[in-house]
Amino acid sequence: MGKTRIAGRLEHENMDYCGNANGMCGNRKVWKPLSKALALLLIILMLLTSLTACWDKIEIENRAFVVAIAVDVTEDASLDVPGKKAICYTVTLSLPAANDSKEDEGEDAPPHVVSGSALTLSEAIKKIDAETKSPLYFGQAKLLALGGALLEEPEMLRVALDYFNRHPEIDRTMYVVASHENASDILKSAPQGDSRPGRYIAAMYRDKQKLGGASFPLSLDDLVTQVKYHDAVLVPIIKADEEKLQFNGAMLLDGKRKSQGKSSGRNRGSGESSGRNRGSDESKSQATGKNHTATIDNTRHLDEDELRGYLWCKPEGCLGTVVTVTEETTAKKTRTTTSHNANNQGIQTGFEPQHIPFKVETHAVTIRFKESNDRVTIQVLTKMTPESKAKKHEKTVPGLEAHIYVELTGRIEEIPGGYEQLERESNRQYIAAQIEAVVQEEILKTASKMQDELILDGHNLLEIMRKKQYGLYQRHAEHWHDIFPSVKIVPQVHVVIKT
């Protein structure tokens, strides 16, 4: 009996759970070699991770960091083609202490400025690289400065922007500024508080409150996009004056497409147009800014007041701006103001608002368009047929009004006669009316220059219309370049004074 149980147990032990007498299951036969392969693969992977290394690494102390880039156009007689204009690079390098000969001067040591001239950007940078003992690195560049002569050379400017836009190391968010003369003067200056102008200017543009309506930030990405699709591009100007860097308005670049002609005047119906309209299909593509190569063929300057008139129409464009009401503006604006309390009713006796600064804390803008009862006469070209040439004929289209709603809130921190003057609502309303009139006049002054003198849509009203009121855009985009000078600009400003 015992033997039978023992034998049965032995027989049972030789049987696996699958019922196979050999004691080996079919699944186990498969998993055993597979588990060995996985273990071997895991060991190989662990060995591979231990073999990794930076075979092409460059230590940080062995790099020449470019802080700012300046591009000028000069004539170099030493070039192979005499009299040929060459792009001159002036690059500011911020070198680690190990590579700088002025190690004891610390972080604020004067920058190492190196320049090179050549017929191409690539060759100019190669010359600069040969003069530095460490390889150039553009990943930390904060500023791109464009010289005044370069802005007058459309094709050379297009090549320069395309080069920097495609450069693998350059950050497309770096700031772009212009100079009336040589951009290299900006990089050679030594502003107080920071010996590196690129870093100094970048710090100013990062804070909109600090700009205070005197300038505006423009990135490389924004500039490339605007040159490609917009008719007008605004670039801030920096003036280098000895040891000072000052905002000096902006440069308005004419970005009209090559296929467009030049026209002027408010009314195009009297034969003043010269090739703006090339047929409905072509004109429409020009208005949208697509399928054309954009070039810059002219430059214009906006002074500080005109630039502020432009920035009032941009959301948050004038944060930190201080608008001062003086005796002159008060006497002048009281007659023209149509805002609340314009007739001075309820003004406190003896209240004379003079030299009252209003600092903008919030700035909101809304632009809406509507058709007016006025008619604008334009000239268009009929489509060409195999039998006849294109002919001009006159056409009248509805006029447009652009209503610019500006909402400003801020504080008055000082006032003649004491702050108690602002406790009365009528006094606050009176001051607000004067500030509104000042802002309205600055907006109209800048708009008049763009419409009458430059004939350039610097505010990009057509693009705003496309985004906000597409129905109007479809009706007017085809002939926008003829309609724009006659658009009635209606600024409506509302000021709230906080107490």
C-alpha positions in Angstrom: 0.0 0.0 0.0 2.8 2.3 0.9 4.7 1.4 -2.1 1.7 2.1 -4.3 1.4 5.6 -2.8 5.1 6.2 -3.2 5.1 4.9 -6.7 2.0 7.0 -7.5 3.7 10.0 -6.0 6.8 9.4 -8.0 4.8 8.9 -11.1 2.9 12.1 -10.3 6.1 14.1 -9.8 7.3 13.1 -13.2 4.1 14.5 -14.7 3.9 18.3 -15.3 0.7 20.4 -15.0 0.2 20.0 -18.8 0.0 16.2 -18.4 3.3 15.5 -20.2 5.3 12.5 -18.8 8.6 14.0 -19.6 8.1 16.8 -17.0 8.5 19.7 -19.5 5.6 21.9 -20.7 5.6 23.2 -24.2 5.3 26.8 -23.0 8.4 26.5 -20.9 10.4 25.3 -23.9 9.5 28.6 -25.6 10.1 31.0 -22.7 13.4 29.6 -21.5 15.5 30.7 -24.6 13.4 33.9 -24.9 14.2 35.0 -21.3 17.9 34.3 -22.0 17.8 36.6 -25.0 16.0 39.4 -23.1 18.6 39.2 -20.4 21.4 39.3 -22.9 19.8 42.3 -24.6 19.4 44.1 -21.3 23.1 43.6 -20.6 24.1 44.9 -24.0 22.0 48.1 -23.5 23.6 48.7 -20.1 27.0 48.4 -21.7 26.0 50.8 -24.5 24.9 53.5 -22.1 28.3 53.4 -20.4 30.0 53.9 -23.8 28.3 57.3 -24.6 30.4 60.5 -24.8 30.4 64.0 -26.3 32.8 63.4 -29.1 32.3 66.9 -30.6 31.8 68.9 -27.5 33.1 72.5 -27.0 33.7 73.6 -23.5 31.9 76.8 -22.5 35.2 78.6 -21.7 36.3 77.8 -25.3 33.5 79.7 -27.0 33.4 83.3 -28.1 29.9 84.4 -27.2 28.3 87.0 -29.5 26.2 89.5 -27.5 25.1 91.8 -30.3 25.4 92.1 -34.1 25.6 95.2 -36.2 25.3 95.3 -40.0 26.4 98.2 -42.1 26.9 98.8 -45.8 30.3 100.3 -46.8 32.5 100.6 -49.8 35.8 98.8 -49.6 38.4 99.5 -52.3 40.4 96.4 -51.2 37.7 94.1 -52.5 38.1 92.2 -55.8 35.4 94.4 -57.5 36.4 98.0 -56.9 33.5 100.3 -55.8 31.3 97.3 -55.0 29.3 97.8 -51.8 30.1 95.2 -49.2 28.3 94.2 -46.1 30.4 95.1 -43.1 29.8 93.1 -39.9 30.6 94.6 -36.5 30.1 91.8 -33.9 30.3 92.3 -30.2 31.8 89.3 -28.4 31.4 88.6 -24.8 34.3 86.3 -24.0 34.8 84.1 -20.9 37.5 85.3 -18.5 39.8 82.5 -19.7 39.8 83.9 -23.2 39.7 87.6 -22.4 43.0 89.4 -22.0 41.4 91.7 -19.4 40.6 89.1 -16.8 41.1 91.5 -13.9 38.4 93.9 -15.1 35.6 91.6 -14.1 32.2 91.1 -15.7 31.7 94.8 -16.7 34.9 94.9 -18.8 34.5 96.7 -22.1 33.4 94.4 -24.9 35.7 93.0 -27.5 34.5 94.5 -30.8 35.7 92.8 -34.0 34.6 93.7 -37.6 35.0 92.2 -41.0 34.1 93.3 -44.5 33.2 91.2 -47.5 30.8 90.9 -50.4 28.7 88.2 -48.6 27.7 87.8 -45.0 29.1 84.3 -44.7 32.6 85.5 -45.8 32.5 88.5 -43.5 31.7 86.3 -40.5 34.4 83.9 -41.6 37.0 86.7 -41.5 35.8 87.6 -38.0 36.0 84.0 -36.8 39.6 83.9 -38.1 40.5 86.8 -35.8 39.2 85.2 -32.6 41.0 82.4 -30.9 37.7 80.7 -29.9 34.9 79.7 -32.3 32.0 82.1 -32.5 28.7 81.2 -30.9 25.5 83.2 -31.8 23.1 81.4 -29.4 23.4 84.2 -26.8 23.0 87.1 -29.2 20.5 89.7 -27.8 20.5 92.4 -30.4 20.7 93.0 -34.2 21.4 96.6 -35.2 20.8 97.6 -38.8 22.7 100.6 -40.3 20.9 103.4 -42.1 22.7 102.7 -45.4 21.6 99.0 -45.2 18.0 100.1 -44.9 18.3 102.0 -48.2 19.5 98.8 -50.0 16.4 96.6 -50.4 18.1 93.6 -51.8 21.0 93.6 -49.4 18.6 94.0 -46.5 16.5 91.1 -47.7 19.6 88.9 -47.9 20.7 89.9 -44.4 17.3 89.2 -42.8 17.0 85.8 -44.6 20.5 84.9 -43.4 19.9 85.6 -39.8 16.4 84.1 -39.9 17.9 80.8 -41.2 21.0 80.7 -39.0 20.8 77.6 -36.8 22.2 79.3 -33.7 20.5 82.7 -33.7 17.4 83.1 -31.5 14.7 84.6 -33.7 13.3 86.4 -30.6 16.3 88.7 -30.3 15.6 92.4 -30.6 16.1 94.5 -33.8 16.9 98.2 -33.9 18.0 100.6 -36.5 20.5 103.5 -36.7 20.5 106.6 -38.9 24.2 106.2 -39.5 26.5 103.3 -38.7 25.1 100.5 -36.6 28.6 99.8 -35.3 28.4 103.0 -33.3 25.8 101.4 -31.1 28.0 98.5 -30.2 31.0 100.7 -29.6 29.2 102.8 -27.0 29.6 102.3 -23.3 26.2 103.1 -21.6 26.2 103.8 -17.9 25.4 100.8 -15.8 26.4 98.2 -18.3 29.4 98.1 -20.6 27.7 95.7 -23.1 25.2 97.7 -25.2 23.5 94.6 -26.5 22.6 93.4 -23.1 21.7 96.9 -22.0 19.2 97.5 -24.9 17.7 94.1 -24.5 17.0 94.8 -20.8 15.2 98.0 -21.7 13.0 96.4 -24.3 11.9 93.6 -22.0 10.0 96.2 -19.8 7.2 98.0 -21.7 6.6 100.3 -18.7 10.2 101.4 -19.0 9.8 102.3 -22.6 7.0 104.6 -21.8 5.8 105.1 -25.4 9.3 106.3 -26.5 10.0 103.0 -28.4 8.7 99.5 -28.9 10.2 96.0 -29.0 10.7 94.4 -32.4 11.9 90.8 -32.7 13.7 89.3 -35.7 10.8 87.0 -36.3 8.3 89.9 -36.3 10.5 91.9 -38.7 10.9 89.0 -41.2 7.1 88.4 -41.1 6.2 92.0 -41.6 8.7 92.6 -44.4 7.2 89.6 -46.2 3.5 90.3 -45.8 3.0 94.0 -44.9 3.2 97.1 -46.9 4.9 99.1 -44.2 7.3 98.1 -41.4 8.3 100.1 -38.4 11.8 99.6 -36.9 12.8 101.4 -33.7 15.8 103.7 -33.9 18.6 103.9 -31.3 21.0 106.9 -31.3 24.5 106.5 -30.0 25.6 109.7 -28.5 29.0 109.4 -26.8 28.3 107.4 -23.7 24.5 107.5 -24.1 22.1 105.3 -26.0 18.9 107.2 -26.7 15.5 106.3 -28.3 15.1 108.4 -31.4 11.7 107.5 -32.9 11.4 104.9 -35.6 12.2 104.2 -39.2 9.2 103.5 -41.5 10.2 101.0 -44.2 8.2 100.8 -47.4 7.6 97.1 -48.0 5.6 97.4 -51.2 6.0 94.4 -53.6 8.1 94.6 -56.7 5.1 94.2 -58.9 3.5 97.4 -57.5 4.1 100.9 -58.7 4.3 104.2 -56.8 1.2 106.4 -56.4 0.4 109.5 -54.4 -2.4 111.8 -53.5 -5.7 111.3 -51.8 -7.8 111.0 -54.9 -6.8 108.5 -57.6 -9.7 109.5 -59.9 -7.8 112.2 -61.7 -5.2 110.0 -63.4 -2.6 110.2 -60.6 -2.4 106.4 -60.2 0.7 104.8 -61.9 0.4 101.1 -61.9 -1.1 100.3 -58.5 -3.9 98.2 -59.9 -2.9 95.4 -62.3 -6.3 93.8 -62.6 -8.5 92.3 -60.0 -6.7 89.0 -59.4 -3.2 90.6 -59.2 -4.4 93.5 -57.0 -6.1 91.1 -54.6 -2.9 89.1 -54.2 -0.9 92.3 -53.6 -3.3 93.4 -50.9 -3.1 90.1 -49.1 0.7 90.1 -49.3 1.0 86.6 -50.7 2.7 85.1 -53.7 5.0 88.1 -54.0 8.6 88.8 -53.0 8.6 91.6 -50.5 11.4 94.2 -50.8 12.0 97.4 -48.9 12.6 100.3 -51.3 12.3 103.4 -49.2 12.8 104.7 -45.7 10.9 107.2 -43.6 11.5 108.6 -40.2 8.9 109.2 -37.4 10.0 111.5 -34.6 9.2 110.7 -31.0 5.8 112.5 -31.1 4.8 110.8 -34.3 5.9 107.4 -33.0 3.8 108.0 -29.9 0.8 108.8 -32.1 1.4 105.4 -33.8 1.8 103.5 -30.5 -1.5 104.9 -29.1 -3.2 102.7 -31.7 -1.3 99.5 -30.5 -2.6 97.6 -27.4 -0.2 98.3 -24.5 2.0 100.4 -26.8 2.1 103.3 -24.4 2.3 101.7 -21.0 4.2 103.9 -18.7 3.8 107.0 -20.9 3.5 110.3 -19.1 1.1 112.8 -20.7 1.6 116.3 -19.3 -1.2 118.9 -19.4 0.3 122.4 -19.5 -1.2 125.9 -19.7 -0.7 125.9 -23.5 -2.4 122.6 -24.1 -5.2 123.5 -21.7 -6.0 126.8 -23.4 -5.7 125.1 -26.8 -7.6 121.9 -26.1 -10.5 123.4 -24.2 -11.9 124.8 -27.5 -11.5 121.6 -29.5 -12.4 119.0 -26.9 -15.8 117.2 -27.4 -15.4 115.0 -24.4 -17.4 115.2 -21.2 -17.3 118.4 -19.2 -15.7 120.3 -22.2 -17.4 123.5 -21.3 -15.7 123.6 -17.9 -19.0 123.4 -16.0 -18.5 122.6 -12.4 -14.8 123.4 -12.4 -13.6 124.4 -8.9 -12.9 128.1 -8.5 -9.2 128.9 -8.7 -8.3 125.5 -10.3 -5.6 126.0 -13.0 -4.5 122.7 -14.5 -0.9 123.3 -15.5 2.0 120.9 -15.6 -0.1 117.9 -14.6 1.6 114.6 -15.5 -0.7 111.6 -16.1 1.1 108.2 -16.1 -0.6 105.4 -18.2 -1.1 102.1 -16.3 -3.4 100.2 -18.7 -3.8 100.8 -22.4 -6.5 99.0 -24.5 -7.3 99.6 -28.2 -10.1 98.5 -30.5 -10.3 99.4 -34.2 -13.6 99.1 -36.1 -14.4 100.0 -39.7 -17.6 101.2 -41.3 -18.5 102.5 -44.7 -19.3 106.2 -45.1 -21.6 108.0 -47.5 -18.6 109.5 -49.3 -17.5 108.0 -52.6 -13.9 107.4 -53.6 -13.0 107.5 -57.3 -10.3 105.1 -58.4 -8.9 103.8 -61.7 -8.9 100.1 -62.5 -7.6 98.1 -65.4 -9.9 95.8 -67.4 -8.6 92.3 -68.0 -6.6 91.7 -71.1 -8.1 89.8 -74.0 -6.4 88.3 -77.0 -8.0 90.9 -79.2 -7.4 94.0 -77.2 -5.1 95.5 -74.6 -6.0 96.3 -71.0 -7.8 99.6 -70.6 -8.2 102.0 -67.7 -11.6 103.1 -66.5 -12.9 105.0 -63.5 -14.9 103.4 -60.7 -16.4 104.8 -57.5 -16.4 102.8 -54.3 -17.8 103.6 -50.8 -15.5 105.5 -48.5 -14.3 104.1 -45.2 -14.1 105.3 -41.6 -11.6 103.8 -39.1 -12.8 104.3 -35.5 -9.9 103.9 -33.1 -11.2 103.4 -29.5 -8.5 104.0 -26.9 -9.0 103.2 -23.3 -6.5 104.6 -20.8 -6.3 104.4 -17.0 -3.7 105.9 -14.8 -2.8 108.1 -12.0 -1.7 111.7 -11.3 1.0 111.7 -8.7 1.6 115.5 -8.5 -0.6 118.5 -9.1 -0.3 122.2 -8.4 -2.4 123.3 -5.5 -2.3 119.9 -3.8 -3.8 116.5 -4.4 -7.1 117.6 -2.8 -7.8 119.2 -6.2 -8.5 115.7 -7.6 -11.1 114.9 -4.9 -13.7 116.8 -6.9 -15.1 114.7 -9.8 -15.5 117.8 -12.1 -11.8 118.5 -11.8 -10.8 115.0 -12.7 -13.2 115.1 -15.7 -11.7 118.3 -16.9 -8.1 117.0 -16.7 -9.2 113.8 -18.4 -10.8 115.8 -21.3 -7.5 117.6 -21.8 -5.5 114.4 -21.9 -8.0 112.9 -24.3 -7.6 115.8 -26.6 -3.8 115.6 -26.5 -3.9 111.9 -27.4 -6.4 112.4 -30.2 -4.2 115.1 -31.8 -1.1 112.9 -31.7 -3.1 110.0 -33.4 -4.4 112.3 -36.1 -0.9 113.9 -36.7 0.7 110.5 -37.3 -2.2 109.2 -39.4 -2.1 112.4 -41.6 1.6 111.8 -42.3 1.1 108.2 -43.3 -1.9 109.1 -45.5 -0.8 112.4 -47.1 3.0 112.3 -47.2 4.0 108.6 -47.1 0.9 106.9 -48.6 1.8 103.9 -46.4 -0.6 101.9 -44.2 1.8 101.9 -41.2 -1.0 100.8 -38.9 -1.7 97.8 -41.0 -5.4 98.6 -41.1 -6.1 96.2 -43.9 -4.8 93.3 -41.9 -6.9 94.4 -38.9 -9.9 94.6 -41.2 -9.2 91.1 -42.5 -9.1 89.6 -39.0 -12.1 91.5 -37.5 -14.4 92.4 -40.4 -13.9 90.1 -43.2 -16.9 91.2 -45.2 -15.6 94.7 -45.5 -12.1 93.3 -46.2 -13.5 91.4 -49.3 -15.1 94.6 -50.7 -12.1 96.9 -50.2 -8.9 94.7 -50.3 -8.7 94.8 -54.1 -8.3 98.6 -54.2 -6.9 99.2 -50.8 -3.9 101.2 -51.9 -6.2 103.7 -53.6 -8.7 103.8 -50.8 -6.3 104.1 -47.8 -5.3 107.7 -48.3 -9.0 108.8 -48.1 -9.9 106.6 -45.0 -11.3 108.9 -42.3 -9.5 108.3 -39.0 -11.8 108.9 -36.1 -9.9 108.6 -32.7 -12.1 108.2 -29.6 -10.1 108.3 -26.4 -11.5 107.7 -22.9 -9.3 108.5 -19.9 -10.0 107.3 -16.4 -8.0 108.9 -13.6 -7.5 106.8 -10.5 -7.4 108.3 -7.1 
